[in-house]
Amino acid sequence: MLTRSLFLTISIGAATLWAQKYTGPRPPKPDVLYLVHADTLIPTEVTDAKQDSKKNDVTYTIAGTSSPARTPLAEPIFIIQGDKIQPQSLELYKMEVKGGHREATMSLRRTRNGNKPLRLAVTKLDANLYRVEVDEQIENGEYSISPNGSNTVFCFEVY
């Protein structure tokens, strides 16, 4: 009997947590990642990366040396209203600044060389509304988040 009432209490508590609606700021545009700074949303720089393939590597290049979207947070949080973009397909990459542009090189072969995606955690907040969190501390620098298989990038800088 005690087990049954304990189960009922836990079930009611869990249902209450799931029933809570998201009340924070909402993105003004769908399919754009926004940096969350308290109750303010800062749009990331949305652009297309130029793709260049050489032997076993692919280099993605973005114009400019820095993104106008900036955050001091080592574990930034984003909000996205997913319409065409599936937030679970997003990947985070550190960019290198070279020759007046930003770039990331990925190895097509399984080697130790090449840029590997950093960890992201995606949480559904509401219908098509998602919270995307960098799941590890990242150092100062330029970063891009991109849906897997797409050249569309959402750029930001950690300072």
N, C-alpha and C positions, 0 to 999 in steps of 0.2 A: 504494500500500500504506500509506503514511504517513497519507494522508487517511482511509482506512478505519479504521485504529486510533485516530486522533484522534476520528472520529465515534463509535466504540464507547465510548471513554473518556467523552466528553461525554454520551452516552446513558445510561451507567451512573450518572454523577453526577447527572443530571437525575432519573432514576428513584429514586435514594436520597432526593433532596429531596422528591419527591412522596409517598414512602412514609412520611415522618415523620408520626406521629400528634400531634394537639394534646393537650398534657398540662396546660394551665393550668386556671384555675377555670371551672366550668360554671354557667350560670344555673339557679337553682332552679325558675323558672317559664318556660314557653314564651311567646313573643310579647311579651316585656317587654325593653326595652333596659336594659342595666346598664352603668354607668360602670366602667371598669377602672382601679383604683389598685393597682399592683403585683399581689399575689395576692388582692386584695379586690374584690368586686363590689358596687357601690352601685346599688340600683334607681332608675331615673328616676321622676319623678312622672308617673303615668299618669292621664289624664283625657280628657274630650271637650271640644273647643272649640266655643263657640257661634258659629254662622255668621250674619252679617247682610249682606245684599246691598243696595247703593245704586248706582243708575245703572250705571257701568262698573267698580265696585270691590266686592270682597268682603272683609269684616273678620272675622277669627277672634279671639274673646275667650276668655281663660282667667281664672278667678277667682283672686284673690290677687296680691300684688305681687312675690313671689319663690318660687322652687322650693326645696323642702327638699333636693333632690339638687344637690350643689355640687362643683365641681372647680376647682383652681387652674390647670389645664392649658389653654393657648391652642389646642392641637390635641388635644382629648379623643378617647379611644378607647372604643368600646362593644363589648359582646358580646350577641348575641341568638340564642336557639334558635328559629328560624323554624318555626312550625307553620301558622298561618293567614296570617301576614304574610310577604310576599316582601321580604327585606331590600334588594333592588335597587330597590324602589319608594319607599324612604325619602327624604324631603326635609328639609333643615335650614333653619330660618328664625330670624332675630333677632326678638325680641319687644320692643315698647316698653311701658314701664310708664306707664299713664294712669288717673287716677281710681280707684285701688284695684284695678286689674286689669292683665293683660298682653294685648297685642293685636298682630296683624300684619295689614296690609292688602295685598291683592293686586289688581292691575289686570287686568280681563278683556280690555282692549284692549292692543295692543302699544305701550306708551308708555314713557317713561323713568321715570314715577312708579310707585310700588308696590314691594313687597318681592319680591325674587328669591331663589330657593333658593341656599344656599351649597353648596360642593362637598363631597361625601362619597365615600369609597372603600370598597367592600365586597369582602371576601375570604372565600371559603369555607374553613373550618377543618376541618370534619368533617361528617358527615351532618346536615343542617339546622342546623349551628352556624356562625355568621358573625361576623366582626370588621368593625365599621363605624368608620371613622376620618374625622374632620373633616380634609379635604384642604387646608386653608389655615389660617393663624393667625386666630383670632377674638378680638375684644376682650371685655373684661369686660362682663357683662350677662346678660340672660335669653334663653333659646333654647328652641325646640321642634323635635322631629323627628316627622314624620308620614308615614304611607304616602300616596302620591299618591291623591287622590280620597277620602280618609277624614278624619273629624273627630276621630279618636283621635290624641292627642298624647302624646309622651314629653318632659317638660320637665326642664330642668336650668339651673343658673346657673354661669357662669364668673366667678370673683372674683380 
